[in-house]
Amino acid sequence: MLTRILPLILICLSAGAQDKPVPSLYERVGRYDGISAIADEYLKGIRADPQFARFAGGRSADSLRRAKQLLKDQLCSLTGGPCTYIGRDMKTAHSGLGITAEEWAGNMKYMAAALDAVKIGGTEKTEFLAIVDSLKPAIVQK
């Protein structure tokens, strides 16, 4: 009798394993701590580059901290996390800045470097960069 039941149990167990939900990208990059580390690395790189100095100039320390928090909330939300992004839409937030395709490419370079720095690679890196790159049409103006 056990020899007849065992295959049935194994089939049921394997069928249940196939129904497991795929973890969100948020989960796979380390949840909020991972998102926070990615944002910190990204901002460290981009803010040190003179090409991007015009985007941080004339802003108070508090304003820069708020921008960092908004970035973390946005990345958290975009990757399937529980955060709520309360900032402006990307078109409004970047209107009038004249962001070029070359600047966007530099931005993406820093985002990729941030992912590398926190050891996010493979599929997760590709998915993360695709999500960020999907914002390009609303940000690049020239």
N, C-alpha and C positions, 0 to 999 in steps of 0.2 A: 504494500500500500504506500509506504514512504517513497518508493521509487517512482510511483505515479504522481504523487503530490509535489515532490521536489522540483521537477521540471516546470510545473505550473507556478510554483512560488517564484522560481527564477525568472520566468517570463513576466510575471506581474511586477517584480522588482525592477527589471530592466525597462519595462514600459513606463513605470513611474519616473525613472531617471531621465527619460527623454522629455518629460513634461516640465522639468525644472526650468524656471525662468532664467533667462540670461541676465547676469548682473549688469546694472547700468554702467556707463563709462565713469560716472561719478564714483561708484563703488570700486571699479577696477583701477582707478588712479589714486586710491587711498582716501576716499571720502574728503571731508573738509580739510583735514591736515594736508592731504596731497594737493588739493586745489590751492590752498594757501601757500604752500611751498612753491608751486609752479608760478603763481602770480608774483610772489616775492622775487624769485629768480628773474622772471621776465622784466619786471620793473627795475631791478638792479642793473640789468644789462642795457635796457633802452634809455634809462635816465643818465647813464654814464656816457652815452654816445652823443657827441656834439651835433650830429645830424638831427637829433630829436630834441635839442635844447629848447626850441621854440614852443614845445608843447607843455613844458613844465615852468617856463619862465613867468615871473609875475604872480606866482601862486604861493599862498601861505603854506606853512607846514601842515596846518589843519586841513586845508584844501587838498593837499597831496595825500594825506592819510585817508580822507574821504574818497578820493578817486581810487585809491588802492582797495578800499573796502567794497566799493561798487564793482570793481573788476572781479574781486573774489566772488561776490554774490552773483554776478552775471555768469561767470564760468561755472559756478556751482549749479545754477539753474540750467544752463545750456547742456550740461553733461548728465542731467537727470537727477540732480540732487534736490534736497528739500528747501533750498534757499529761494528767496524772492528778490528779484532784481527790481529796485525802485527808481533806478536812474532813467534818464531820458532815452528815447529810441536813438539808434546809432546815427541816423540821418540828421536829426536835430542836434545831437551832441557834437557832431563833427562838421556841421554846416559852416561854411566860411573859412575853414582852416586850409583849404586848398591842398588836401593830402593827395600826393601823387602815387602812381603805380610803383615807382621806385621806393618811395617811403613805405608803402604797404609791403613790398618785398623785404625791406629791412625789418619791419615789424615782425613778419613771419619768421625771419631768420632768428630773431631774439626769442620768439615763442618756441621754436624748435630747440634752441640752445637751452632754454629753461626746462623743457621736458627731458632733454639729455642729462642736465645737471641733477635732476631728481630721479633719474633712472627710470623714466617712462619711455618704453620703446615699442617696437612691433605694431600690432594692430591698434593698441591704445593710442600710441603717438599719431598714427595715421588718422584715426577717428577724431582725435582732439584737434589736430591741425585743420582737418576738413571743416569742423564746426566753426573754428575761428575764421577760416578763409571764407565761409559762407556769409560773413558780415561785410566783406569787401565792397559789394555794390552800393551799400548804404554809406560807406565811409570814404572811399576814393572818389575824388571830385574832378580830377584832371586826367 
